[in-house]
Amino acid sequence: MKRYMKYYSLAVIIGLVLPWGCGQKKDTIHIATKPMTEQFILGEMLSLLIEENSDLHVKITKGVGGGTSNIHPAMVKGDFDLYPEYTGTGWLVILKKDTLLPPDKLYAELQKEYSREYGLKWVAPYGFNNAYSLAVSNDAAEKYHLKTFSDLARYPDRFIFGAEYDFYEINDGYADLCAYYDIKFKKNLDMDIGLKYEAIKSGNIDVMNIFTTDGQLSGANLTVLDDDKHFFPSYYCATVVREETLKEHPELEGILEKMKGILTDSEMAGMNHEVDVKHRSEREVAAEFLQKKGLLKQDNHGK
């Protein structure tokens, strides 16, 4: 059975300026991020920790168009030193594996193959898993006792499913999901990704696909169901860093380790919500979170 890979669409390159050229200091750490709010926040967190705990300078290139497909080769070349990456993406997209492993074994294999093939190291998983899942309203979850994907199969032709076009078309995500869990929805709707939350709030759909760290999840009165048979790949996030950079700056790995296990899905979703919905700056939100965790001094970092 095909597994549904997280879709990373090609995006317009946002301010992409590779850190080449004369006059670049060797003590500058170049961070890249993909074009999504979550990555912007994580890039700021990494930058703040490095600046707080070393004499290193940091330059962030935010929103690299194409995401992994452009950042990874730039990392191998040495244009960037580190970036936040997801285990599922590394496994399926970079290593081009077609079988999945449990998260702990997958991470160990990623470490081995990235080091051997690319001279890159995975460091300090942050704790959250930005994976696909399904969500229903809290009312529906309570009324039908819905906690898992398998619970949906107990009510054939009862629920209306909604998702964006990509979910239906990329690797047959919808068809494979229904077959894997033997779910029969009353019908399914194709809608713009930005309209799903309003559609489920108004009752036009009953079930929708989500990313587990969506900023809109905060305060949406939704129950995220458990993928109890592990249909979707895991997308735990960690820092991928050049081994050469770690040799040049041995203090760096210990700094990056401060990110280990500090974020839950809901905490990451909450920060995404602060930026996407409340329109706060990524750096301010990142600094505030690190301060709450005791990893950053209370000063003007977020300004």
N, C-alpha and C positions, 0 to 999 in steps of 0.2 A: 504494500500500500504506500502510496505517495505520502510524504509528510509535507505539511504546509510551511513553507519558509516565509519568514517575515519579509515583507516587501519594502525595499528601499528604493524609491523612485529617484530617477535622475532629477536633480534640481539645478536651478540657475546658480552659478557660482557666486557666492556672496562675499565680495571683498577678498577673493582668493589671491593672495600674494605670497608665493613660496619664499621662504627665508634664505634666498641666495644672495650673492653679491659680496663686494668687498666691505671691510670694516665691521663685519659681524663679530661680536665678542664670543670667545669660546665658553664664557660662563653664562651665556644666555640659553635658557631652556625653551624650546619651541613646542608649544602645545597645539594640536589640531582638534577641531570638533566637527561633528556632522551638523547638517542644517536642521536642528530641532531644539526646542527650548530646553529639554532635559540635558542635552549635551552642552549647551551654553552654560547652564548652572554648574555642571560637573567640571567643566573646564575652568570656571572661576574658582571652584573649591580647590582644585589641584594647584592653581596659581597662588591662591592665598596661603596655602600650607607651605609651599616652596618658599615664598617670600618671607613668611613668618619664621621659618626654621633654618634658613641658610642665607648666604650672601649672593645667591644666584639671582640673575635677572630672568624674567619670564615674558615671553611674547605669545599671545594666543591668536591663532587664525581661526575665527569662528565661521561656521557654516560652509565648510568645503563642499562644493557641489559634487554630487555623486557619492558622497559619504565614503564608505569603506572602499569602494572601487578606485577612488583617487587617493585617499589617505594612506592605504596600505603600501602601494608602491612608492609613495613619497617617504614613508617611514623607512622602507628598505634602502632607499637611496641616501637617506640621512637628511632630508629636507625638514623633517619633523623628528622630535625626540620621543614624544609620547602622546597618547590620546585615549579617551574612554571607548571601550569596545564591548560587545556583547558576545557571550560564549556561543550562542546559536549561530550568529553571523560568522564568527571565526571558523566554526566547524563546517558549516554548510556552504558558505560563500568562498572563503579563502582556501580552506583545505579540501573543499568540494567532496565532502563525505555524504553518503546517501543513507547511512544508518545512524541511529541515535544511541547514545550511551547515557546512563544515569549521570546527573550533574557532576558528582565528585570525580567519577572516572573520566568524563568528558574533559573536565578542567585539567586533569593530570596529563591526558593525551595532547591537549592543546599546548601545554607547557613544553612537552617533548618535541612536538613537530614544529612549533614556531621557532624554538631555539635551533633545531637542526637545519631547518629550511631557510630561515630568514634572519637569524640572529636577534630575535625579539623575545621578550619575556613578559608573561602575564603576572601582574602583581596585585595582591590585596583586593579580592572581590568585595564590592561595596556592601553587599547584602541583599539588594533588591533584584527582582526578576521582572524585567519589562517584556513580558510574554503576552501572546494573545490569550484571551479568555472570553467567556460569555457572561453577560449580566442580565438580570431581570429586576423589576421593581421590587422594593421591599414588601409591598402588599402581596404581589404574586408569590414571592418566596415563602411568605408566611401562610398564605391560603393553600398552596399546593405542596408545601413542605419541600421546597427546592433548595438543595445544598450543593449538588453535583451535576455534572453534565448528564450522567446516567439517569438522574431523576427526571430529566426532560423526556426521556424515552417512555416513561410511564403514562404520558398523556399524548398519544398520537393525534394529530390533526387538531390540536387545541391551541397552539401558540403560533403567532406570526413572527417571523424572523426578519431582521433588518441588518444590512451591512453595505459597505461601499463596494463599488464595482470590482476593485482589485481582489477583494476577498473571494468573490465568486470565480474569478478568471485565473488568478495566479495559482498554478499547481492544483487546480480543482479543490481549493480549500473547503468550500461549502459541501460539495458532493462527497468528498472523502470523510469529512466530519460526520455527516449524517449516516453514512455507511458504517463508519467505525463504531459509533454509539447506537446504531439502529434507531435514530431519531427521525420522526416524521412530523414536520411542521405543517400547519394548516396552509401556509403559503410563505413565500419569501419576497422581500422587497429590496430593490437596488436603490440606494440613496446616497446623496453627497455625505462625505465623512463628517462634515460639520453639522448635519441635521439629525443625526441619530439620537442624540440626547434629548432634543426637543420632541422627536417622534415617540420615544418611549415614555416621556413625561406626559404627553397628550393621549397616550393609549393607542396610537396608530400601529405600534409594534409591541410585542411582548418580550422578545429576546433580541439581544444585539451583541455583536462582537466588540471587544474593547481591548486596549492595551492596559495592562495592570497598573501602569503608572500614569494614566491619562489625568491631566490636570482637572478635567471636568468631572471626574469621579467624586471629588470632594464636594459634599453637600448635595449630591444628586439623588439621594435616597434610593440607591441601587444596591443589590446584593450581587457580588461577584461569585460565580459558581466555581467549584473545584473541578479541575480537569482530572478526574479520578483515575482515568486510564491512560493519562499522559499522551494525548494526541499531539499537542503542540510542543515544539522544541522549547527548551528553557533558554532564556536570554538574560543570564546573570551578567552584571556589568562589572568590569575591572579595568585597571590601567594596563595598556600595552606599551612597553617602553623598550627602546633600543639597548641591547646589552652593552654596546660600545659606550653609550651615554652613562650607563651605570658604572662602567670602569673608570671613565673620566671624572665622574662625580659620585664617589662611593657613599656619600652622605644622603644621596637622593632616594635610594630604595627605602631606607628607614622612614623618610618623610612620607613617601607614597603609602607605606604600610599603615599610616594613621587613618587611612580611609577604610581599612578592613572592617567589614561588618557594621558600619555605622548607619546604614540606611535601610529602612523597610520599604515595601511597596507603597504603603500609605504615606510615609514621610516624603518619598520622592514625588508621589502624586500631589501632595500638599504644596511642595515647592513649585512644581509646575503650575499649579493653580494660582499661586501668588503672582507668578510672572504673566501667565496667559490671561487670567481673568481680572486680577487686580492691577495689572500693568506695572508691577514693581520691577526694578532693575535686577538682572541676573546676579550681579556681583553683590548687591545688597542682601538678596535672599540667601545666597551662598554664605556670606559672612555671618549673617544672623544664625544660620543653622550650626555652623562650626563653633560659634561662640557658645551656643546652648550646650554643645557637646564638650565644651571645655578645651577645644583644640585651637582656639583663636582668642587673642586678647580683645577686650572690649575697647575698641578705639574707632578710628574713622575708615576702616578697611572697606566698609560697604558704601561709602559716599562716592 
